[in-house]
């Protein structure tokens, strides 16, 4: 990046993200789209987490670089973060394909005030077959909007609430701004009657529904005359427990949920089920609920109009008597003894207001991976998980920022103090959070009971709209509770549920009966972790199961963290192998697993005492991922004496890629087993005009990498100031390097980012090895597959007629100065490249030294 092109001094770590966005805007205005991409792309990879604006800046630059698919993906990410962002919706409407355009057009009609944008959106919708549309805006006092339609007959607007309903006709207005080309339109504005419950606004025309919206209550409920509820029973008898299940759609999920709840009911004395039919449109659901109510298996409340989750729950709460309450989503599966143990745990824990069990899909309480929607286990596995959770975590309650509404246990004391769910939250998202935060303000605890597990499918309602609804309601929540975001961040960082998840994982793994145990890959760095995950993918392709154990330092502790790369168990087990007790515990655990094989990578990063115990107890393979075993990185230097016995006692020495195998044979003098992957077809990239751009991969965040980049930057600036270095990854001090006018640092990257980074930055050559190779790293393989000229160490001589003249072959044992000089000379060559269609690689046509 030239000095003239970038006049931004990146000196503030605190405001670096702001500086990047401002500089990206300036680059777009100057039509320097590569610079704009470089700056916006980095902004999207660093903290604080980028918002929609950053992704839109990146997408704008990509679009002008003719990278349309990547630009659309950026806009989609912006809409995921801010579904109501009008700029993103307009871009998607202009750039997207089919369904993307239609969804964006709907967003524009709902929110945009620019008539031209709305007309374009209406035209797109009509071309897709939607010939009617409406926009509805509401406040406490009024509702206003417009409606468009085709065909005879004027639409009607109805407003219904619990005790009354009214309807008005909307006559067509020929002078309306959206009435043209046979399309009719009308505007409306009416006063909302005061209501303590939600209202349903619906626009119909010729027996079809154009729009249907639930409006929140616009009057605070009057609780002054509310009857005092009976106190909790104290005579030793179980207090009543009411399970409330609001139902609207999805017959299969509803049937499974109610069946499981009825089974749990039989094991939970004093409990009843109240199902609220929230004006379900499915006759089969109504038939199912009526049959269950006729058999007195449930108590059924039926809403004449759809009140939404909040309205349905509040109606049920208003009709419950004494005792605690469980709010249960209709897409949950409740194990047989879950409700009884949940009630017992709450009653034995002081000051509880709300309690939430573990679940596969429960945000903070998700298992095995927290804050993720894990797949719903089969019914039998849910029962097993609940049983094992009871054994692993009995008597434990962990405070959490808020309960989660899929299965929310509420004590009667809390309900009497906080009362009903708030109607300020639109369409049933985050009202459970608001209730829990009000409970905390009233002095109650929100806890997770990790001795109980409940299955949760999740997101069966409002699938396409959920993100928009959540973001809209989240803004209300954060305005009302200023510390909520900080409390959540602190909880996620501390992860106090980790030990409970680990305890459940240990029980689960011990209970599993498998014909062959897993293969375990041991590593000690983030680069080694990526290679180990790749090795697990190889094992999976062979029908085997792989687990990774990564050693990482946390203060004085040396944690051995075990995880399944495919998202199964374990994910949370971590033992401190710096202590004899945990070393023994991990050895017992691996022995109980009946591991199929142990593959050791990066032995220099494994604590010596732990490595010695492992190699004494298990047969092992050595996986060559770096040069740590060598005396020196020179041909024929051999194995370092410190590792001779480790190598000699290994069953075999393996390598994932050709470079690892070549290093082992040429430097270590070892015969290795090459673990093959399916061949990756090479990519072809168009020629890039302008100055050369050198992509330099960094994987270790080391001082050696930092010094190499800094020295290469100096020498390239002296040789040719137009050559740019694009550092692919993160370094010890990104800002220090970016203060140089010929360096940009991307931040952390993934394999899926490679194609966009190569084309977006216009990279013409790649440096993959600056003295610290990572054999078999997925990023190395992905960059090799680009077909661009490569600078890397040549561990064994290339046979005549093979290899590429455009590559720079660095000699093993080169010192840093010699390597930097060689890369500098290679980078400043004026090389015209064109694709070799036969091999997908590139070949040199003309090569001359620049003056």
C-alpha positions, 0 to 999 in steps of 0.5 A: 500500500503506497504512502499516497494511498494511505494517510491513516496513522493507525496508532490507537488500539482503543479506536482502531476499529473506528479508524478502519471504518473511517479510512474505508469510507475515505477509500470508497469515496476516492474509488480505491476499492482494493484499499477499501476492501483491505481496511473494511475486511480487517475491521470485520476480523477484529474486536469489538465485533463488527456491526452491519456497517462494517460488513456493508463497507466490505461488501461495497468494495467487493462489488466494485472489484467485480466479486459479486458473490462475496459482496452478496455474502457480506450484505447477507451477514449485515442483514443477519446482524441488523435485519432492519438495516435499510442500506443493506436491504436496498443493496440486497434488492439490487444485487441479490438473487431471487429469494434474497431480492424478494425478502429484501423487497419486503423489508423495504416496503415495511420500513423505507420512506423513500417512494422510489425504493418502495415502488421498486420493491413493490414491482419486484414483489409483483414479479414474484407473484405477490400482488398485495402488500401493506405497511403498518406502523404503530404507537401507543395512541395510533396505527397508520400505514398503507396497503396496495392490492390488485383486483376488485373490492376494497380491503378491510382493516380489523382491530381485535382485542380480548373483549371487542373487535372493530372493522373499517373499509379502506377505499382505494385512492386513485391519487395515492403515490403507489397507485399506478399501472392497475395497482390500487392503494390506500392509506389509513390512520386510526386511534388505538383503543386503550388495552391492557392486553395485546391487540390483533390488527388484520387487513383482508381483501376478497377473502385473503389476508394481506397483513396480520400484526399483533400489537402490544398492550398500550395500557399498564394492567391494574394490579391493585385489585388483584387477589392475593394468591395462597402462600406456598404450602409448608406441611411437607406435601408437594406444592402444586406445579402448573406446566403452561404450554402455549400452542400455535402450529407444528402438530408433530412437535406439539404432540411430542411435547405434550406426550413427554409432559404427560409422562413427566406429569405422572412422576411429578405429584401435584402437577397439572398441564395447562395448554393454551390454544393461541388460535391455532390455524391447524385443525389437527392441532385443535382436534388433538387438544380437544381430545386430550381435554375431553379425557381430562389429561390437560386443561385447555384454554382457547383464545378466539384471536391469536395473542402471541406467546406473551398474551397466551402465557399471561392468560394462563398465569392469570388462571393459575392458583397456588404453586410454582409454574413452568413455562414450556415451549411446544417444541421441547421434550421433557424427560420422565423425571425432569420436572420432579427433580427440577422442582426439588432442586429449586425448593432446596436452593434459597432465593430462587426466582427462576430456574432453567435446565440444561438443554441441547438448545438453551443459549447459556445452558446449551450442551455440549457446546454452550450458546449454540443450537446443538442438534436435538438428540433422540428421545431415548438419548434425552432421557439418558442425558437427564439421568446422567445429569442427575448423577453428575451435578446433583445439588448444584445451582449456578447463577446465570444472568437470566433464565431461558424461556424454552423451559422456565421454572418460576417460583410462586414468590417470584411470580407474585412479586414480578407478576406477568410477562411484559407486553413490550416485546414484539412476537415472543422473543426476550420477554423471558429475559425481561421477566428474569431481570425484573426478578433480579431487581426484586431480589430473586436469583436466576439459576441453571439447574445442571442436574436436569436436561430438557430437549429443545428443537428451537426456532420452529416459530417465526423461522425467517423473522426470528433475527429481526424480532430478536434484534428489535426486542434486544434494543428495548431490553438494553435500553431498559437494563443498562448493565445487561450486556456487560453482565452477559459478557462477563458470564460468557468469559467466566463460563461457570457452567463449564465444570457441570458440562464436563461432569456430564460429558464424563458420565456420558462417555463412560456410559457409551458402548462402542466397538472401537474407541476413538483416535486421540491427536495430542497437540500444543498450539493453535496451529497444531490444533488446526492440523489435528482437526484436519487429521480427524477429518481424515480419520472420519473419511476412513470411518474412524472417530477422532478426538483432539487434546490440546495443551494450553497454558492458563496462568500456572495451569497447563490445561489438557482440553479435549474436544470433538471437532464434529461438535459432539462430546466432549467439548468442556473436559479440561484437566491440569496436567501440571498436577499429578492428580489430574495427570492420573485422572486424564490417563484413566479417562483415556484408558476407559475410552479404550482409545484406538490410537494416540498420535502425538504432534508438537511433543516440544509443547507437551509438559514433559512429565505428562508426555512421559506418562502417556508414552509409558501407558499407550502405544503412539504414533508421531505426527510431524507438524513442525521442525521441533524434532530436528537438531537443525533445519538443515539437510541430514542434521538428524533427530535432536538427542532429546527426542531420540528415544521418543522417535525410536519407541513410536509405532510409526512416524506420519506426515499429513502433507508432502512437505512434512514427509520430505522434511522427515526424510531429508532432515530427520533421516526417517521413513514416514507414512504419508497420510493422504487427503483427496486431491484438491483441484487448483483454483484459477484467478484472473490476472491482477493489474497494478503493483505486486502484492505479496501475501505472507502467511503467519500461523504462530504469532511469534517474535520471529514472524514479526521481525521477518515482516518488519525487515522485509517491509524495509527492504521492499520499500528500499527496492520498490515502494509500490510492492505491498505486503498482505499479512494473512493472519495476526501478529504480535503487534498488528498496529505497529506493522500497519503504521508502515505504508506497505503492510496490511494485516488481515487479522485471523483468517479461515480456509473459507476466506482464502479465495475472497482474500486473494481476489480482494487484495489482488495478491500475486505471490505467496510466502508460506514459510518464514522459518516456522513451517506448519506441515499439513496446516489447512491454510497452507494447503488452501493457499497452495491450491490457489496456483499462485507463485509460492515461496517456501522451503524446498526440503528435497530437490525437485527432479528436473522437469518438475516444479515451477520456475515461478516458485521461490525454493528456499534452502533448508537452514537459511538464516533469516537475513538470507531468506528475507533477501531471497524473498525481496529479490523474488518479489520485485521481479517483473513477472507476467503470469498466465494460467497453465490450463493443463495443470492449473498452475502458473508459468513465467513468460517474461522475467526481468529485474526492475531497475 
